[in-house]
């Protein structure tokens, strides 16, 4: 692999473990699209190949796998190019570089480098790293990537290529990616039942890693885990996959609760008054219910974290800076006073995990809780009032 890195890493650096969709090489400047396929053809502007071409050594019949996935989704579409590459360097991410994650104690993921990985670009090119996996696990991951090819070729996903890191909140990015990855896991599970009956379902593999992982690992696996749960609750047949993306949920609250009527975001108007601290731009925006679960689980426990996240109505993440240090104010709005109480109580357990970070909750109204986290001086001096003004 060349020294040029995927800008797709920004969008899905953590998500190559079981499959990921990313911008095309032309859009990203990464993975180098120059090497030829095994038959001498390349993915050119003439369009996708009629069949699957493989660049590199692969222990799986790629064309057979592709045709099986086509059959599952009930469509016929052009083939693709599969590039065998080492994706080890994309199985990690510095979550600590994000102030919001760092102050809440979200760890860096610790992913298995010996597990197969895949990535599919928005032109349908598949990159796969078999690592030390056997043919069955490699075929399973390849089937997952070919499900992404179906999403691309059949134009199932209306937001492909349009989610901007600067304009789209963390919550919406999580929800949208969960639908994409959940759809691919759903197809892969059907593929596994039919063609790899001795292999563990991909959804079970992911569920175990979500349950037993660190907070960083849960950031990774959550979108696959809860995404496939949503798809399972929404459709009964892989041939109906495209319908998942019709009127799709835009928040993780609606993703996590497909059985309930969708709630609009609760009104939340946040302003700031800064003196000692400078407010800096945060790519997080709104964090969402799923992230509440992840952030609180290690200190509050699974049940308390789930209960503290339910009743989420809206939130806003503000980042403040002084010198080289950054602190955050997490403004949260809840459906009821009881929901706000549960979040506030669970948030206070965060102090148990990180003595170097100070935490304090402030009750602005019956339904509004602000969590201050960061330096002791910031947490002691920051204030929240009204609907809602944060002063720092």
Phi and psi in degrees as a GROMACS rama.xvg file:
@    title "Ramachandran Plot"
@    xaxis  label "Phi"
@    yaxis  label "Psi"
@TYPE xy
-73.6604  173.235  UNK-2
-74.4868  -14.3444  UNK-3
-71.2831  135.69  UNK-4
-104.639  152.621  UNK-5
-63.474  129.325  UNK-6
-72.4205  -14.0874  UNK-7
-60.1875  -21.5337  UNK-8
-57.2871  -36.9089  UNK-9
-61.463  -39.0465  UNK-10
-83.7327  -33.7498  UNK-11
-150.623  38.4153  UNK-12
-57.9386  -32.6677  UNK-13
-85.3153  -6.28837  UNK-14
-109.991  17.6307  UNK-15
-86.7967  -3.68824  UNK-16
-64.8976  -34.7861  UNK-17
-128.321  1.64725  UNK-18
134.508  142  UNK-19
-155.496  143.994  UNK-20
-103.017  141.537  UNK-21
-145.885  166.463  UNK-22
-57.9937  160.599  UNK-23
-69.3281  158.7  UNK-24
-54.2452  -37.5029  UNK-25
-64.863  -30.8216  UNK-26
-79.8446  -27.5148  UNK-27
-105.583  -25.0213  UNK-28
76.5456  14.4698  UNK-29
-143.379  -171.323  UNK-30
-44.4067  140.931  UNK-31
-53.418  121.686  UNK-32
-89.2584  9.32801  UNK-33
-76.6404  -41.0049  UNK-34
-56.6435  143.051  UNK-35
-79.2462  156.237  UNK-36
-71.2177  169.945  UNK-37
-64.0217  -23.4739  UNK-38
-95.7446  8.89186  UNK-39
93.2786  -7.96538  UNK-40
-86.5752  153.38  UNK-41
-122.943  161.733  UNK-42
-78.9707  98.0092  UNK-43
-108.57  -178.934  UNK-44
-69.8677  -6.12649  UNK-45
-70.2237  -10.2202  UNK-46
114.811  173.668  UNK-47
-70.4259  156.703  UNK-48
-69.6431  158.104  UNK-49
-68.5434  -35.2623  UNK-50
-120.914  -174.412  UNK-51
-88.3872  128.225  UNK-52
-111.015  144.47  UNK-53
-120.117  126.831  UNK-54
-106.152  100.745  UNK-55
120.457  178.778  UNK-56
-89.8712  124.895  UNK-57
-137.204  129.612  UNK-58
-84.9813  13.1562  UNK-59
-123.418  143.346  UNK-60
-76.6433  97.4944  UNK-61
-65.7077  -39.0966  UNK-62
-66.9765  -38.4983  UNK-63
-64.2121  -43.6636  UNK-64
-62.6503  -42.2703  UNK-65
-60.6595  -45.5103  UNK-66
-65.2049  -35.8263  UNK-67
-65.3277  -40.4723  UNK-68
-67.9517  -40.6387  UNK-69
-54.6253  -44.5148  UNK-70
-63.2392  -40.021  UNK-71
-65.1224  -40.7324  UNK-72
-86.7337  -4.63314  UNK-73
70.6567  29.7797  UNK-74
-136.46  159.254  UNK-75
-123.867  129.097  UNK-76
-150.62  165.807  UNK-77
-58.0787  155.319  UNK-78
-72.8984  -160.681  UNK-79
-154.608  179.745  UNK-80
-112.96  129.964  UNK-81
-108.572  125.037  UNK-82
-114.111  122.163  UNK-83
-86.6422  116.984  UNK-84
-141.078  156.278  UNK-85
-80.6948  114.437  UNK-86
-104.647  18.3986  UNK-87
-55.6589  -41.4276  UNK-88
-66.9807  -14.793  UNK-89
-97.2705  9.14443  UNK-90
-96.7218  25.5788  UNK-91
-148.011  163.719  UNK-92
-161.04  147.93  UNK-93
-92.0082  79.4079  UNK-94
-64.211  -25.8321  UNK-95
-63.9057  -15.232  UNK-96
-76.7701  -9.76188  UNK-97
-98.3257  114.456  UNK-98
-52.6809  -41.4818  UNK-99
-61.7394  -46.0556  UNK-100
-65.0772  -44.4916  UNK-101
-62.4426  -45.8447  UNK-102
-69.7803  -23.4574  UNK-103
-92.6564  5.9977  UNK-104
76.0912  20.5102  UNK-105
-73.1037  123.599  UNK-106
-82.3192  164.281  UNK-107
-72.2449  144.301  UNK-108
-69.0494  147.638  UNK-109
-118.383  93.2214  UNK-110
-102.718  153.527  UNK-111
-75.8999  116.758  UNK-112
-74.8636  -15.3974  UNK-113
-90.8437  1.56778  UNK-114
-88.8356  149.11  UNK-115
-67.7448  153.517  UNK-116
-141.197  156.512  UNK-117
-147.29  159.052  UNK-118
-151.17  135.346  UNK-119
-121.738  128.523  UNK-120
-88.4707  168.806  UNK-121
-75.9937  0.0980437  UNK-122
-99.5111  6.47853  UNK-123
88.8241  3.21032  UNK-124
-73.8516  135.445  UNK-125
-108.31  131.399  UNK-126
-111.456  130.702  UNK-127
-135.97  140.252  UNK-128
-123.69  102.009  UNK-129
-64.987  -24.1929  UNK-130
54.2665  -131.735  UNK-131
-103.283  15.4551  UNK-132
-74.4644  153.701  UNK-133
-79.0074  177.281  UNK-134
-58.3534  -38.4458  UNK-135
-65.7798  -47.8464  UNK-136
-65.1377  -38.4833  UNK-137
-63.4337  -42.6276  UNK-138
-63.2932  -37.3295  UNK-139
-63.0853  -45.5231  UNK-140
-66.6606  -37.2476  UNK-141
-63.7199  -39.966  UNK-142
-61.5556  -39.3952  UNK-143
-59.7874  -45.6339  UNK-144
-65.1414  -37.4805  UNK-145
-69.1503  -26.2198  UNK-146
-64.4603  -38.0338  UNK-147
-64.9048  -38.4958  UNK-148
-59.8034  -41.1226  UNK-149
-60.7488  -42.6957  UNK-150
-59.4774  -39.1917  UNK-151
-72.9164  -52.581  UNK-152
-63.7888  -37.8026  UNK-153
-90.4393  3.28791  UNK-154
51.7613  47.3392  UNK-155
-73.5067  -33.1187  UNK-156
-104.099  106.087  UNK-157
-67.1009  -21.1658  UNK-158
-97.3894  5.30523  UNK-159
-55.1107  127.083  UNK-160
83.3232  0.948292  UNK-161
-117.556  -1.59282  UNK-162
-82.6459  110.676  UNK-163
-94.1537  132.583  UNK-164
-60.7413  -33.7527  UNK-165
-79.8567  -26.1843  UNK-166
-108.617  -11.3479  UNK-167
-112.636  129.723  UNK-168
-69.7381  161.576  UNK-169
-57.8028  -41.6418  UNK-170
-60.9161  -46.4647  UNK-171
-67.8227  -38.8914  UNK-172
-60.6997  -43.4482  UNK-173
-60.7314  -45.9866  UNK-174
-64.1187  -46.5376  UNK-175
-64.5389  -45.1572  UNK-176
-67.2425  -34.0307  UNK-177
-61.5535  -37.8245  UNK-178
-67.1447  -39.3293  UNK-179
-67.7253  -51.7271  UNK-180
-71.5212  -36.1583  UNK-181
-62.659  -38.1698  UNK-182
-62.9568  -40.5478  UNK-183
-68.4711  -39.3763  UNK-184
-65.261  -39.3254  UNK-185
-58.8094  -47.1529  UNK-186
-64.909  -41.3227  UNK-187
-64.7357  -37.3809  UNK-188
-62.1914  -43.4514  UNK-189
-63.0362  -40.8255  UNK-190
-61.4709  -44.0425  UNK-191
-64.1347  -43.2205  UNK-192
-60.8176  -38.0282  UNK-193
-84.9927  -38.375  UNK-194
-116.942  -16.3715  UNK-195
-132.531  57.6255  UNK-196
-62.834  -18.773  UNK-197
-90.1048  -1.03535  UNK-198
-100.886  139.798  UNK-199
-59.9953  138.778  UNK-200
-58.7698  143.621  UNK-201
-62.6111  -36.1601  UNK-202
-63.7467  -36.2009  UNK-203
-70.4563  -39.687  UNK-204
-59.2394  -44.0694  UNK-205
-71.4258  -41.597  UNK-206
-59.4751  -40.6621  UNK-207
-65.9417  -39.0439  UNK-208
-74.1926  -30.9813  UNK-209
-67.6408  -45.1733  UNK-210
-65.3821  -38.2679  UNK-211
-101.542  2.11727  UNK-212
-88.8903  174.364  UNK-213
-78.2968  175.741  UNK-214
-60.6156  -37.8373  UNK-215
-64.9182  -41.0216  UNK-216
-64.5054  -35.0405  UNK-217
-68.8109  -33.047  UNK-218
-57.4076  -40.7746  UNK-219
-68.1827  -56.9715  UNK-220
-79.857  -17.8662  UNK-221
-59.6308  -37.8707  UNK-222
-72.1395  -31.1037  UNK-223
-73.2814  -46.1783  UNK-224
-63.8089  -53.0574  UNK-225
-80.3351  -23.6394  UNK-226
-64.0131  -47.1163  UNK-227
-70.2995  -30.0205  UNK-228
-62.38  -42.1148  UNK-229
-63.1893  -45.1879  UNK-230
-64.0077  -41.8096  UNK-231
-59.5811  -33.3843  UNK-232
-81.3453  -10.958  UNK-233
-105.292  -37.4075  UNK-234
-131.043  162.514  UNK-235
-116.08  -2.10676  UNK-236
-147.462  138.392  UNK-237
-62.4764  -24.989  UNK-238
-67.4633  -14.8227  UNK-239
-98.5341  15.0522  UNK-240
-54.3628  -40.4581  UNK-241
-59.5643  -28.8902  UNK-242
-69.041  -18.5717  UNK-243
-60.1781  -30.3367  UNK-244
-95.3817  3.87927  UNK-245
-84.1097  124.59  UNK-246
52.8042  48.9104  UNK-247
-74.6572  148.343  UNK-248
-64.6625  145.731  UNK-249
-107.277  -3.34445  UNK-250
-126.225  154.116  UNK-251
-71.5188  -22.1273  UNK-252
-58.6005  -48.4267  UNK-253
-72.5671  -27.6717  UNK-254
-66.458  -43.5945  UNK-255
-73.7763  -20.2074  UNK-256
-128.097  64.2165  UNK-257
-66.8184  -16.709  UNK-258
-83.3499  -9.62567  UNK-259
-109.522  153.661  UNK-260
-58.5284  144.157  UNK-261
-72.5797  137.38  UNK-262
-97.8004  141.076  UNK-263
-75.2413  157.275  UNK-264
-62.23  135.865  UNK-265
-66.5261  144.268  UNK-266
-58.3804  135.326  UNK-267
-152.947  106.819  UNK-268
-109.484  113.874  UNK-269
-117.559  128.943  UNK-270
-124.782  165.437  UNK-271
-130.772  150.157  UNK-272
-128.233  116.901  UNK-273
-115.912  141.481  UNK-274
-132.322  -72.3536  UNK-275
-77.2179  -22.67  UNK-276
-120.905  144.527  UNK-277
-99.6807  129.734  UNK-278
-77.5693  133.9  UNK-279
-118.814  156.957  UNK-280
-65.9464  135.815  UNK-281
-117.859  130.769  UNK-282
-76.0663  -4.80413  UNK-283
-75.5553  -50.2615  UNK-284
67.345  -106.607  UNK-285
-102.565  127.041  UNK-286
-86.3102  -41.729  UNK-287
92.3591  168.117  UNK-288
-64.2719  -41.3387  UNK-289
-61.7526  -41.3018  UNK-290
-68.564  -32.7206  UNK-291
-57.2243  -45.8259  UNK-292
-55.9686  -48.4451  UNK-293
-66.0505  -45.0491  UNK-294
-65.1772  -32.5166  UNK-295
-98.8631  -9.87845  UNK-296
-65.3576  -42.9685  UNK-297
-67.4666  -31.0941  UNK-298
-98.9255  -35.7495  UNK-299
-91.9923  -19.6365  UNK-300
94.8299  158.439  UNK-301
-58.546  -53.2982  UNK-302
-62.921  -45.519  UNK-303
-65.0583  -36.2194  UNK-304
-66.679  -42.6835  UNK-305
-63.425  -44.6998  UNK-306
-66.3212  -36.233  UNK-307
-68.8264  -27.4967  UNK-308
-83.9084  -29.3857  UNK-309
-68.0692  145.13  UNK-310
86.9068  6.25666  UNK-311
-61.3831  136.484  UNK-312
-116.117  -34.6363  UNK-313
-179.704  165.34  UNK-314
-161.871  166.691  UNK-315
-144.839  133.923  UNK-316
-104.268  124.321  UNK-317
-115.415  136.515  UNK-318
-117.878  132.538  UNK-319
-122.545  149.508  UNK-320
-133.35  140.073  UNK-321
-141.365  124.949  UNK-322
61.9474  -125.431  UNK-323
-103.841  7.19494  UNK-324
-107.393  148.294  UNK-325
-127.896  142.663  UNK-326
-131.515  165.55  UNK-327
-131.517  153.276  UNK-328
-121.571  119.847  UNK-329
-106.911  104.08  UNK-330
-90.1904  119.489  UNK-331
-121.735  140.201  UNK-332
-118.959  133.473  UNK-333
-119.721  159.931  UNK-334
-72.3961  -25.8836  UNK-335
-149.512  167.002  UNK-336
-61.9569  -40.0923  UNK-337
-63.5303  -39.883  UNK-338
-62.7509  -41.9405  UNK-339
-64.4797  -39.0457  UNK-340
-59.8219  -44.7411  UNK-341
-65.5333  -40.8713  UNK-342
-65.1218  -44.8235  UNK-343
-60.9743  -42.366  UNK-344
-66.0974  -44.0335  UNK-345
-67.043  -35.582  UNK-346
-64.2639  -31.2751  UNK-347
-67.8291  -16.83  UNK-348
-75.4704  -13.6628  UNK-349
-59.322  -30.238  UNK-350
-63.8625  -18.1297  UNK-351
-72.9498  -19.8896  UNK-352
-100.451  -17.5388  UNK-353
-148.146  97.4306  UNK-354
-70.2481  -17.5647  UNK-355
-84.857  -7.26144  UNK-356
-118.163  133.9  UNK-357
-92.7525  148.992  UNK-358
-136.598  146.073  UNK-359
-157.363  139.106  UNK-360
-104.858  146.066  UNK-361
-128.897  127.559  UNK-362
-92.6952  107.252  UNK-363
-83.2159  -36.2781  UNK-364
-153.41  -179.223  UNK-365
-56.7457  -35.7893  UNK-366
-109.136  7.02204  UNK-367
-124.914  125.033  UNK-368
-125.458  133.184  UNK-369
-110.794  126.944  UNK-370
-101.466  118.289  UNK-371
-96.0726  134.74  UNK-372
-146.407  138.157  UNK-373
147.546  -135.421  UNK-374
-72.5824  154.551  UNK-375
-60.2261  -39.4627  UNK-376
-66.4412  -41.0551  UNK-377
-64.3654  -49.8846  UNK-378
-62.6057  -34.7129  UNK-379
-73.0133  -32.6093  UNK-380
-99.9229  -23.4638  UNK-381
-66.4846  147.08  UNK-382
-135.851  155.8  UNK-383
-136.092  137.218  UNK-384
-153.359  168.318  UNK-385
64.3013  -142.335  UNK-386
-129.874  74.2166  UNK-387
-121.525  131.302  UNK-388
-109.225  124.874  UNK-389
-103.861  124.038  UNK-390
-112.165  132.652  UNK-391
